[in-house]
């Protein structure tokens, strides 16, 4: 599979799930387009172009009256390299958190067919540790401890909102 298409199946699945959430009036989650400057096209096909500016994150929207934003990544190995998250994406996730929104990263591990929900606070911990000379990736075994595996529920085939609910419950408990 080419570098550019490695996460397409995961993204298509998320798009279907988000459409289902919208149809059920559970949440409104949008896929953010990447801004592209088209230099040459033929009909609706882009033949040549470049990314105009860094985008924010892959998805954003509203759930239970709260803003949510997240990045979705797919990897074929048993670790997530932090270099797969760009600084502008981390900055955006941080801004959402600072404005009382909920931000996170969804990571698909194709080798084990697992998907993990990682709250931004956990991502921030690993990024800070890496910036001080620590490990530059998050091993799958760490995510099995410090993140949440996304599974099928009655609501959805891949119900990541289950873990948003957990974050909201944890806020109330504090």
C-alpha positions as CSV (number, residue, x, y, z in Angstrom):
1,X,0.0,0.0,0.0
2,X,1.4,3.4,-0.9
3,X,2.4,5.9,1.9
4,X,-0.5,8.2,0.9
5,X,-3.2,5.6,1.1
6,X,-2.1,3.7,4.2
7,X,-4.8,5.3,6.4
8,X,-7.6,5.6,3.8
9,X,-9.6,2.6,4.9
10,X,-9.4,3.8,8.5
11,X,-10.5,7.3,7.4
12,X,-13.4,5.9,5.3
13,X,-14.5,3.9,8.3
14,X,-14.4,7.0,10.5
15,X,-16.4,9.0,7.9
16,X,-19.1,6.3,7.9
17,X,-19.2,6.2,11.7
18,X,-19.4,10.0,11.9
19,X,-22.3,9.9,9.4
20,X,-24.1,7.4,11.5
21,X,-23.6,9.6,14.6
22,X,-25.1,12.5,12.7
23,X,-28.0,10.4,11.4
24,X,-28.8,9.3,15.0
25,X,-28.4,12.9,16.1
26,X,-25.7,11.8,18.6
27,X,-22.8,14.1,17.3
28,X,-21.9,16.3,14.4
29,X,-18.3,15.4,13.4
30,X,-16.8,16.8,10.2
31,X,-13.7,15.7,8.2
32,X,-11.5,18.7,7.6
33,X,-10.3,19.1,4.1
34,X,-6.6,19.8,3.5
35,X,-6.2,23.1,1.8
36,X,-4.6,22.5,-1.6
37,X,-3.6,25.1,-4.2
38,X,-4.4,23.5,-7.6
39,X,-1.8,24.4,-10.3
40,X,-3.2,22.1,-13.1
41,X,-6.4,20.1,-13.4
42,X,-8.4,18.2,-16.0
43,X,-12.1,18.2,-15.2
44,X,-12.5,17.3,-11.6
45,X,-9.0,15.6,-11.4
46,X,-6.1,17.5,-9.8
47,X,-3.0,16.9,-11.9
48,X,-0.6,19.2,-10.1
49,X,-0.8,21.1,-6.8
50,X,0.6,21.7,-3.4
51,X,-0.6,22.1,0.2
52,X,-1.3,25.8,0.8
53,X,-0.9,25.8,4.5
54,X,-0.8,23.3,7.3
55,X,-4.3,22.0,8.1
56,X,-5.6,21.8,11.7
57,X,-6.6,18.2,12.5
58,X,-8.5,15.5,10.6
59,X,-11.8,15.9,12.4
60,X,-13.7,18.3,14.5
61,X,-17.3,18.8,15.7
62,X,-19.7,18.9,18.5
63,X,-20.8,16.3,21.0
64,X,-23.0,16.9,24.0
65,X,-22.6,20.6,23.6
66,X,-18.8,20.4,23.7
67,X,-16.3,21.0,20.9
68,X,-14.2,18.0,20.0
69,X,-11.2,17.7,17.7
70,X,-9.0,14.8,16.8
71,X,-6.4,13.5,14.6
72,X,-6.6,10.0,13.1
73,X,-3.5,7.9,12.3
74,X,-2.9,4.4,10.9
75,X,0.3,2.5,11.4
76,X,1.5,-0.9,10.3
77,X,4.0,-1.4,13.2
78,X,3.7,-2.0,16.9
79,X,4.5,1.6,17.9
80,X,3.3,5.1,17.1
81,X,6.1,7.4,16.0
82,X,5.5,10.9,17.5
83,X,6.9,12.5,14.3
84,X,3.5,11.4,12.7
85,X,1.9,14.3,14.7
86,X,3.0,17.7,13.4
87,X,3.5,20.7,15.7
88,X,0.6,22.6,14.1
89,X,-1.7,19.6,14.9
90,X,-0.4,19.4,18.5
91,X,-0.9,23.2,18.8
92,X,-4.5,22.9,17.6
93,X,-5.3,20.1,19.9
94,X,-3.9,22.1,22.8
95,X,-6.0,25.2,21.8
96,X,-9.1,23.1,21.8
97,X,-8.3,21.7,25.3
98,X,-7.6,25.3,26.6
99,X,-11.0,26.4,25.4
100,X,-12.7,23.6,27.3
101,X,-13.0,21.3,24.3
102,X,-12.0,17.7,24.1
103,X,-9.1,16.6,21.9
104,X,-7.6,13.3,21.3
105,X,-5.8,11.1,18.8
106,X,-7.2,7.8,17.3
107,X,-4.5,5.4,16.2
108,X,-5.2,2.3,14.2
109,X,-2.6,-0.5,14.5
110,X,-3.2,-2.5,11.3
111,X,-0.9,-5.3,12.4
112,X,-3.1,-6.2,15.4
113,X,-6.4,-4.8,14.2
114,X,-6.6,-2.5,17.3
115,X,-7.7,1.1,17.5
116,X,-6.8,3.2,20.5
117,X,-8.3,6.5,21.8
118,X,-5.5,8.6,23.3
119,X,-6.5,11.7,25.2
120,X,-4.5,14.8,24.4
121,X,-3.1,14.9,27.9
122,X,-1.5,11.5,27.3
123,X,-0.1,12.6,23.9
124,X,1.3,15.7,25.5
125,X,3.1,13.7,28.2
126,X,4.8,11.5,25.6
127,X,5.7,14.6,23.4
128,X,7.2,16.4,26.4
129,X,9.1,13.3,27.5
130,X,10.5,12.9,23.9
131,X,11.6,16.6,23.8
132,X,13.7,15.9,26.9
133,X,15.6,13.1,25.2
134,X,13.1,10.3,25.9
135,X,11.6,7.8,23.5
136,X,10.3,9.3,20.3
137,X,7.4,6.8,19.9
138,X,4.7,5.3,21.9
139,X,4.8,1.5,22.0
140,X,1.6,-0.5,21.6
141,X,2.1,-2.1,25.0
142,X,2.0,1.4,26.6
143,X,-1.2,2.2,24.8
144,X,-2.7,-1.0,26.1
145,X,-2.1,0.5,29.6
146,X,-2.5,4.3,29.2
147,X,-5.0,4.6,26.4
148,X,-8.4,3.2,25.6
149,X,-9.1,0.5,23.1
150,X,-12.0,1.4,20.9
151,X,-14.5,-1.4,20.3
152,X,-17.9,-2.2,19.0
153,X,-20.9,-1.1,21.2
154,X,-24.6,-1.0,20.7
155,X,-24.3,2.5,19.3
156,X,-21.6,1.9,16.7
157,X,-19.2,-0.6,15.1
158,X,-16.3,1.6,16.3
159,X,-17.6,3.8,19.1
160,X,-14.9,6.3,20.0
161,X,-17.5,8.5,21.7
162,X,-17.7,5.9,24.5
163,X,-14.3,7.2,25.6
164,X,-15.3,10.9,25.1
165,X,-18.1,10.0,27.6
166,X,-15.5,8.6,30.0
167,X,-13.5,11.8,29.8
168,X,-16.7,13.8,30.5
169,X,-17.5,11.6,33.5
170,X,-14.0,12.0,34.8
171,X,-14.4,15.8,34.6
172,X,-17.6,15.6,36.7
173,X,-15.9,13.3,39.3
174,X,-13.1,15.8,39.9
